[in-house]
Each structure stands twice: as structure tokens, then as C-alpha cells.
Amino acid sequence: MNASPLPSPASSADNRPAASAAAHPRAIRSFVVRAGRTTTGQARALAALGPRYVLPFNPAITDLAAALARQTGDGAPPPFRQAVLEIGFGMGHATAHIAGLMPETLFIGCEVHPPGVGALLKLVGEQGLHNIRIVQHDAVEVLDHMIAPASLHGVHIFFPDPWHKKRHHKRRLIQPAFVRKLALRLAPGGYLHCATDWQPYAEQMLEVLSAEPLLRNTASGYAPRPAYRPPTKFEQRGLRLGHGVWDLVFERRPD
């Protein structure tokens, strides 16, 4: 990889600075702290590929997509043509699948949980992917400090925590203020793709996204699942049981 202005990743599995929460207070986080065991294969992938593909949270980099696009993609034609941000990629199966379909697109994934980061890195190594970078940090802070306005071609938010109980609905990620931030960071014509398997959350998503004046719905209500998004194992099991899955695809209006 060519030299770039990006700093070297931290050596620890969790790159979040200790004072992060105090320095950048916020009402909503993009993740829920949960337990999880890192497997031997995931740990090996973190050690071997983390230094190349995992980037530290660094507010001094105010346009991460542009900084990464200036790099030479390992084995891919430089520069990357466009950037897509994925918030909360879980174990990374959809991320790796989509990145394999779009080798000229740079995928920036935000995920705080080491097992998920290790799992995606393992897929990166197994599939020879060169167009994925990971920021192991809260995506809300990454969006606030490292993603420039109109710098993204797309944003993916697949199956965020639905916070089922009514008293917890305020913790849901898809809220008007956050959607406004996302819309501002999309280039005109860029898209925001959300998916959920919880109908009440789908209804809230549709209401919130439809109310954002910078966005327009690409469908009449919910969208068909785009061909690039693979159904997850959980989703396939749910569909067999008669559970629904709702995709929403909105575009940034021209300026």
C-alpha cells in the first residue's frame, strides 16, 4: 500500500481512546455493549490483518473517504471510485459479500466488537478483498468527526438494534437528528439503505426517513431487497417462519 496521511493503527484490539466518551458526549450510540468471545481464527486475523485494514479513530482526519481514496488499493486499481459507510456490520458477512461485488468501491465499516472485526478480517483474508477498511469505534463519533459533507456514495445500516420496549425507543439509531447527519454526508444522488426484521422499527424508519427533506424514497414505501444485499442466515430462518424483512432505500436529493 502506498504511503498516506493516515496514522498507524493502534496495536490493541479496541482502538477507542479512554477519554472518548467524556470528550465527545452524545445522546445516541451506534452500538450496544455485549459480550462475545473472539475465536482463535478471528484473533489471528486481527493480528495479521488489523495493522493494514483497521484504522484508529482520529478526529484530525476530517475527510476519511478522501484520505483513503488517495491510497493505492492492494491489488486494485487506484483510486477507489467512491466510498460507502457501513454502520454496525456484525460478523461482516454482508460487508464482505458486497465488497466482492464492487471492487472499485471503498467500504468503510464501523464496528466496536472485536469478534465482529476479527470475523470480517478473516473473510478479507480468505476472499482476497482489498477494498475494506474498518474503524473500530462508535459510528456516531466517526460520522461527526471523520466523515466530510457530501463525501459518501452510500450508507448501509443493516438490522440495527430495534430496542423493542417502548421506553427504549429513544435509543434507536434511526432518529431525525442522526438521519440529517447521514443525509448531509451523502453526495447528491448517494443512497441510504436500511434494513430491519422488526416491523415497528421499519415503520419508524419509514416515517423518519420520509420526513428528511434532503432525502427521497426510491420506492413507494418499502423497497425490494437490492440484489447486492445477501439475506443473512437469521433472516432466512425468519422468512421460513413467516417473519418479515423490510428494506428502505432513500437517495440524497440534488442540491
C-alpha positions as CSV (number, residue, x, y, z in Angstrom):
1,M,0.0,0.0,0.0
2,N,1.3,3.5,-0.8
3,A,2.1,5.9,2.0
4,S,-0.8,8.0,3.1
5,P,-1.5,10.7,5.7
6,L,-3.4,8.2,7.8
7,P,-1.7,7.4,11.1
8,S,-0.7,3.9,12.0
9,P,-3.5,1.8,13.7
10,A,-3.3,1.2,17.4
11,S,-1.9,-2.1,18.4
12,S,-4.7,-3.0,20.8
13,A,-7.9,-4.7,19.6
14,D,-10.0,-1.8,20.8
15,N,-8.7,1.5,19.4
16,R,-11.1,3.7,21.3
17,P,-9.4,6.4,23.4
18,A,-10.1,6.1,27.1
19,A,-11.4,9.6,27.3
20,S,-13.6,9.3,24.2
21,A,-17.0,9.3,26.0
22,A,-16.0,12.3,28.1
23,A,-14.6,14.3,25.2
24,H,-17.5,13.7,22.9
25,P,-20.7,13.3,24.8
26,R,-23.7,12.2,22.8
27,A,-27.3,11.1,23.2
28,I,-27.2,8.1,20.9
29,R,-24.6,5.5,20.3
30,S,-24.5,3.2,17.3
31,F,-23.9,0.1,19.3
32,V,-24.8,-1.8,22.4
33,V,-22.1,-3.2,24.6
34,R,-22.4,-7.0,24.5
35,A,-20.2,-9.9,25.5
36,G,-18.6,-12.0,22.9
37,R,-15.7,-14.4,22.6
38,T,-13.0,-13.9,19.9
39,T,-12.2,-17.2,18.3
40,T,-8.6,-18.3,17.5
41,G,-9.2,-17.7,13.8
42,Q,-10.6,-14.2,14.5
43,A,-7.6,-13.4,16.8
44,R,-5.2,-14.5,14.1
45,A,-6.9,-12.3,11.5
46,L,-6.8,-9.3,13.9
47,A,-3.1,-9.8,14.5
48,A,-2.2,-10.4,10.8
49,L,-4.6,-8.0,9.0
50,G,-5.5,-5.5,11.7
51,P,-2.4,-3.3,11.1
52,R,-3.4,-2.9,7.4
53,Y,-7.2,-2.7,7.5
54,V,-8.1,-1.4,11.0
55,L,-7.8,2.4,11.4
56,P,-7.8,4.3,14.6
57,F,-10.4,6.9,15.5
58,N,-8.7,10.2,14.7
59,P,-10.7,13.5,14.6
60,A,-7.8,15.2,12.9
61,I,-8.8,13.3,9.7
62,T,-11.9,15.3,8.7
63,D,-12.4,13.5,5.4
64,L,-11.7,9.9,5.8
65,A,-13.1,8.8,2.4
66,A,-10.8,11.2,0.6
67,A,-7.8,10.2,2.6
68,L,-8.4,6.5,1.9
69,A,-9.2,7.2,-1.8
70,R,-5.7,8.6,-2.2
71,Q,-4.2,5.3,-1.2
72,T,-3.5,2.6,-3.7
73,G,-5.8,-0.3,-3.1
74,D,-3.8,-3.5,-2.6
75,G,-4.2,-5.3,-6.0
76,A,-7.0,-3.0,-7.1
77,P,-6.8,0.0,-9.5
78,P,-6.3,3.2,-7.6
79,P,-8.0,5.3,-6.6
80,F,-11.3,3.9,-5.3
81,R,-14.1,5.5,-7.3
82,Q,-16.5,6.0,-4.4
83,A,-17.0,5.2,-0.7
84,V,-19.8,3.5,1.2
85,L,-20.0,3.7,5.0
86,E,-21.5,0.7,6.9
87,I,-22.6,1.2,10.4
88,G,-22.5,-1.9,12.6
89,F,-21.5,-4.7,10.3
90,G,-21.9,-7.5,12.9
91,M,-19.8,-10.5,11.7
92,G,-19.2,-8.9,8.4
93,H,-20.7,-11.5,6.0
94,A,-22.8,-8.9,4.1
95,T,-19.9,-6.5,4.0
96,A,-17.6,-9.0,2.5
97,H,-20.2,-10.2,0.0
98,I,-21.0,-6.6,-1.2
99,A,-17.3,-5.6,-1.3
100,G,-16.6,-8.6,-3.5
101,L,-19.3,-7.5,-5.9
102,M,-18.0,-3.9,-6.1
103,P,-14.1,-3.9,-6.1
104,E,-13.8,-0.3,-7.1
105,T,-15.9,0.9,-4.2
106,L,-14.2,1.5,-0.8
107,F,-16.2,0.2,2.1
108,I,-15.6,1.8,5.5
109,G,-17.1,-0.3,8.2
110,C,-17.7,0.8,11.8
111,E,-18.0,-1.9,14.4
112,V,-16.8,-1.8,18.0
113,H,-16.9,-5.5,18.9
114,P,-13.6,-7.4,18.4
115,P,-15.2,-10.7,17.4
116,G,-17.0,-9.0,14.6
117,V,-13.9,-7.1,13.5
118,G,-11.9,-10.3,13.6
119,A,-14.6,-12.2,11.6
120,L,-14.6,-9.6,8.9
121,L,-10.8,-9.6,8.7
122,K,-10.8,-13.3,8.4
123,L,-13.2,-13.0,5.4
124,V,-11.0,-10.3,3.9
125,G,-8.0,-12.7,4.1
126,E,-9.9,-15.7,2.8
127,Q,-11.5,-13.8,-0.1
128,G,-8.6,-11.6,-1.0
129,L,-10.6,-8.4,-0.5
130,H,-8.7,-5.1,-0.8
131,N,-11.5,-2.5,-0.6
132,I,-12.5,-2.7,3.1
133,R,-11.3,-0.5,5.9
134,I,-12.5,-0.7,9.5
135,V,-12.8,1.9,12.2
136,Q,-13.3,0.1,15.5
137,H,-15.2,2.9,17.1
138,D,-18.7,4.3,17.7
139,A,-20.0,5.3,14.3
140,V,-21.8,8.3,15.6
141,E,-18.5,9.9,16.6
142,V,-16.8,8.7,13.4
143,L,-19.6,10.4,11.4
144,D,-19.3,13.6,13.5
145,H,-15.6,14.0,13.2
146,M,-14.2,12.0,10.3
147,I,-16.7,12.0,7.5
148,A,-16.9,15.1,5.4
149,P,-20.1,16.5,4.0
150,A,-21.1,15.1,0.6
151,S,-18.2,12.6,0.7
152,L,-20.1,9.3,0.6
153,H,-21.8,7.4,-2.2
154,G,-23.8,5.3,0.2
155,V,-24.6,4.3,3.8
156,H,-25.6,0.8,4.9
157,I,-27.4,0.2,8.2
158,F,-28.5,-3.4,8.3
159,F,-30.5,-4.8,11.2
160,P,-29.7,-2.2,13.9
161,D,-30.8,-3.0,17.4
162,P,-34.6,-2.4,17.4
163,W,-34.9,-1.7,21.1
164,H,-38.3,-3.4,21.4
165,K,-39.5,-1.9,24.6
166,K,-41.3,1.4,24.1
167,R,-39.3,3.1,26.9
168,H,-36.2,2.3,24.9
169,H,-37.3,3.6,21.5
170,K,-35.3,6.8,22.2
171,R,-32.1,4.7,21.9
172,R,-32.9,3.6,18.4
173,L,-30.2,4.8,15.9
174,I,-32.6,5.9,13.2
175,Q,-33.8,9.3,14.7
176,P,-34.3,12.6,12.8
177,A,-31.1,14.3,14.0
178,F,-29.0,11.3,13.1
179,V,-30.6,10.9,9.7
180,R,-30.0,14.6,9.0
181,K,-26.3,14.0,9.7
182,L,-26.3,11.0,7.3
183,A,-28.0,12.9,4.6
184,L,-25.6,15.8,4.8
185,R,-22.7,13.4,4.3
186,L,-24.1,11.8,1.2
187,A,-23.2,13.2,-2.2
188,P,-26.2,14.3,-4.3
189,G,-27.6,11.1,-5.7
190,G,-26.0,9.0,-3.0
191,Y,-28.2,6.5,-1.1
192,L,-29.0,5.4,2.4
193,H,-30.0,1.7,2.7
194,C,-31.5,0.5,5.9
195,A,-32.9,-3.0,6.7
196,T,-34.7,-4.4,9.7
197,D,-36.7,-7.5,10.6
198,W,-38.8,-5.7,13.2
199,Q,-41.9,-4.2,11.7
200,P,-42.5,-1.4,14.3
201,Y,-38.9,-0.2,13.7
202,A,-39.4,-0.4,10.0
203,E,-42.5,1.8,10.3
204,Q,-40.5,4.3,12.4
205,M,-37.6,4.2,9.9
206,L,-40.0,4.9,7.0
207,E,-41.6,7.8,8.9
208,V,-38.2,9.4,9.9
209,L,-36.6,8.9,6.5
210,S,-39.6,10.3,4.7
211,A,-39.6,13.4,6.8
212,E,-36.0,14.3,6.0
213,P,-36.2,16.9,3.2
214,L,-32.7,16.1,1.8
215,L,-33.8,12.5,1.0
216,R,-36.3,11.0,-1.3
217,N,-37.7,7.5,-1.3
218,T,-36.7,5.3,-4.2
219,A,-39.7,3.1,-3.8
220,S,-43.4,3.5,-2.9
221,G,-42.9,2.7,0.7
222,Y,-40.6,-0.2,1.4
223,A,-38.1,-1.2,-1.3
224,P,-37.4,-4.7,-2.7
225,R,-34.2,-6.2,-1.3
226,P,-31.4,-4.9,-3.5
227,A,-29.6,-7.7,-5.3
228,Y,-26.3,-6.7,-3.6
229,R,-27.6,-7.4,-0.1
230,P,-27.4,-11.1,0.7
231,P,-30.0,-12.5,3.1
232,T,-28.5,-13.4,6.4
233,K,-28.9,-16.8,8.0
234,F,-31.1,-15.3,10.7
235,E,-33.2,-13.5,8.0
236,Q,-33.6,-16.7,6.0
237,R,-34.7,-18.6,9.1
238,G,-37.1,-15.8,10.0
239,L,-38.6,-15.8,6.5
240,R,-39.2,-19.6,6.7
241,L,-41.1,-18.9,10.0
242,G,-43.2,-16.2,8.3
243,H,-41.3,-13.2,9.7
244,G,-40.9,-10.2,7.5
245,V,-37.8,-8.2,6.5
246,W,-38.1,-4.6,5.4
247,D,-35.6,-2.7,3.2
248,L,-35.6,1.1,2.8
249,V,-33.6,2.8,0.2
250,F,-33.5,6.6,0.1
251,E,-31.5,8.9,-2.1
252,R,-29.9,12.3,-1.4
253,R,-31.7,14.9,-3.5
254,P,-29.7,17.0,-5.9
255,D,-28.6,20.3,-4.4
